[in-house]
Amino acid sequence: MSSIDQPHSDRPPAEPSGTGRRQQDRSRETQGKILSAAVTVLIEHGYSGASTLRIQQQAGVSRGRLLHHFPSREKLLSAAVHHLALERIRGLHISSDIPQELKARIRAAIDAMWSNYSQPYFWASNELWNAARTNDELRAELRPVEQRMGQVIRDRTDALFGPECTTRPGYKQMRELLLTSMRGTAMTYTFDPHDPTTDRHLSQWYSHAESVLLH
């Protein structure tokens, strides 16, 4: 009987065996260790110091195991930063007690947005952005990941502000201005670190958002 004549089965594909599941779990665990190690090394030593050997040693895995998961340094570093960022952003659950009064909600949303720019992944990401300016391979790896990441950030920002804000004229332009301004402001902390909750730009961001969304 030819393959065309053989009856098709509607049964779902077989689940992995117990051994197969354990292997998958170990593989995911190893990958997670490598990604966490890469972020740590990137933050502590910068892009130029984030060698695969240093990451391998930090993760406590063999070189063969590291290369099995990530065949190039650029793929590894790009995956590491965005793995950490997505974990952080997905963890930003929209609290049920977020202010419902519009002005208070706007300020709470801006506070939550700004808090992301003091996280480790922001500094790790900046290392890659700076390196990508003169590294074609790294830039090619980062571009699609950054596009996906940007959409996740916008979606979470929209959820923080809520539909009463997001449907107002000028909201999207305001959102983009805030994101860009916050990123630039955070960069100044390289030379002038201080408590981000007291940053003088917060009052300006509040005022701008309120002028767009409350009038």
C-alpha positions, 0 to 999 in steps of 0.5 A: 500500500502506498503512503497515499493509500494508507489511512490517516489516524486522528489520534494526537501524537504520542506524549513524550515518555518519562525519559523524554520529559526528563531530558527536556526538563534538563535541557530547559534547566541548562538553557536557563542557567546559561541565559542567567549566567550570560546576563550576569557576565554582561552586566558585570563585564560589559559586552567586550568582556562577555566571552563564551568562556566566561559565560560557560564558567559562570554557568558551570556547563561544558563548552559543548553544552553551551554551543549546543544551545547557542551556536554563537555569542551574539545569539546567546547574549541577545537571547539572554537579555530578552529572556530576562526582560520578558520574565520581568515584564510578564511578572508585572501583573496589573494589580486589582487595586490600581487607582481607578481615578484617572489622574491617580491611574496615570501617575501609577502607570508612569511610576510602573513604566519608570521602574523598569529602567532601573532593572538589570536587563535595561543595563544589559540591553544597553550593552548590546545596543551600543555594541550593535552599532558597529557589529552587523551580526549582532544587529541582525540578531537583535533587530527582530527580538527588539521589535517583539520586545518593543511590542510587549512593552507597549502592550503592558504600558497600554494595560497599565493606563487602561482603555479610558486613556488608550482611546484618547487622541494623542495617547500613542504619541505620548506613550512613545515620548515617555518611553524614549525620554525614560530610556534617555534619562536612565542613561544619565544614571551611569554618571549620576546614580541616585534614587529613581523614585525622586527623579526630577523628570517624574513631575514633567512626565506626569504633567505631560501625560495629564495635559494629553489625557485629561483635557 
